[in-house]
Amino acid sequence: MVKALVFDVQGTATDFHSTVCDEARRVDAGRHPSVDWAEVVRRWRGGYFAALEDAQRRARGWVSVHSVYRAALDTVLDERGIGLSAAERDELTLAWRRLRPWPDAVPGLTRLKTRYTLATLSNADVSAVIAVSKGAGLPWDAVFAAEMAGVFKPDPRSYAMVATYLGLEPVEIMMVASHKYDIRAAGRLGFRTAFVARPMEFGAGGDADVTYSTEFDLNASDFLDLADQLGC
Amino acid sequence: MVKALVFDVQGTATDFHSTVCDEARRVDAGRHPSVDWAEVVRRWRGGYFAALEDAQRRARGWVSVHSVYRAALDTVLDERGIGLSAAERDELTLAWRRLRPWPDAVPGLTRLKTRYTLATLSNADVSAVIAVSKGAGLPWDAVFAAEMAGVFKPDPRSYAMVATYLGLEPVEIMMVASHKYDIRAAGRLGFRTAFVARPMEFGAGGDADVTYSTEFDLNASDFLDLADQLGC
């Protein structure tokens, strides 16, 4: 029945927390030894989410996610009085284009690709999804992003766009994410749903929701488990 | 300077003529021994082009390329009194989703991928480009199609869309095609241009334009030659 799997990228396929923390420490180069960079990155990601929600509420048209991250970084650094130059902030924002894959991502996707069409649906800019995927070696058959629909997930138009471009009915597509709001939104349109637990999504001190639920068609511990459950 | 290569698919990366001819003979199963299937396929492709131009002139909104091929097949078969059933015509139209790559395509793209972002810009439906690419093993970093812009090549909006999604300036992108109208249109927007000669695009009796021209940044005999010239 399911012919295509559509994946969230930031958090589900890639470990943004450790990547961005490492980049922050590299750019800071030890000048702010008392800063808890893990907490800064969690706040940064939180600011990004709030800005996306705000953009959606105001329906102001498209905003590049790169610019959203850049502005949210200013807020979090300025709140904490962390002095990084504009060039350093630009450089650090590029970390979101260099995200490392979770260790199971490439081997899991490689197995899943033998039987399914694999695509992304990310809120990140198309160019960022391409950069992350190329850098990480994520073997998608197609890259789709909210930018192509002009609205962010969980707007139903973003999922509907994917069904149109895949030429499939929603029931033939499984949305895979570590964020329940994402797969719930796809499920409301008739997509199949797979929840993947990513306990380290926000780092060791984070509070990632990893609770399996029968409301989803599948619950998996990682992409290898997903491949097992889908018979790949 | 160039960071991404954008490829036409039907004819440039894939050998539609031999694939569709073979499928026509398979579906016909010898019932019409006097039919020149190569000529039928050339007329079919011609009917598809005429229909795209017509759609563009009338600006009637999006038409799926699958439906364009299906209607153009009716015309060419009915003109010649070739009796295939509706189911057989549906089956034969699917041949355009199963196109074989030119022998140099996968090895050439694999070399080019080490240095460049590789994407498509096809007039075929997104779902068809995905099906062809997955079947042929074409290792794109991203699949773009005219469907995503809502206008067919050579409409400048289709090339502009690709530049936006790649996050690059036109001069950082090279359009690669065996059709001069396609790379000329991209060139008018500031893209770099590469012409690839495909002498067998319309089969042994076809009249493919394979003349190199200094109006393009590169002229190549196939994707391996393109990789050589681009230092990959």
Chai-1 contact restraints between the chains, C-beta under 6 A:
chainA,res_idxA,chainB,res_idxB,connection_type,confidence,min_distance_angstrom,max_distance_angstrom,comment,restraint_id
A,V126,B,Y165,contact,1.0,0.0,6.0,A-B,restraint_1
A,S127,B,L166,contact,1.0,0.0,6.0,A-B,restraint_2
A,S127,B,G167,contact,1.0,0.0,6.0,A-B,restraint_3
A,I130,B,D141,contact,1.0,0.0,6.0,A-B,restraint_4
A,I130,B,A142,contact,1.0,0.0,6.0,A-B,restraint_5
A,K134,B,D141,contact,1.0,0.0,6.0,A-B,restraint_6
A,D141,B,I130,contact,1.0,0.0,6.0,A-B,restraint_7
A,D141,B,K134,contact,1.0,0.0,6.0,A-B,restraint_8
A,A142,B,I130,contact,1.0,0.0,6.0,A-B,restraint_9
A,A142,B,V143,contact,1.0,0.0,6.0,A-B,restraint_10
A,V143,B,A142,contact,1.0,0.0,6.0,A-B,restraint_11
A,Y165,B,V126,contact,1.0,0.0,6.0,A-B,restraint_12
A,L166,B,S127,contact,1.0,0.0,6.0,A-B,restraint_13
A,G167,B,S127,contact,1.0,0.0,6.0,A-B,restraint_14
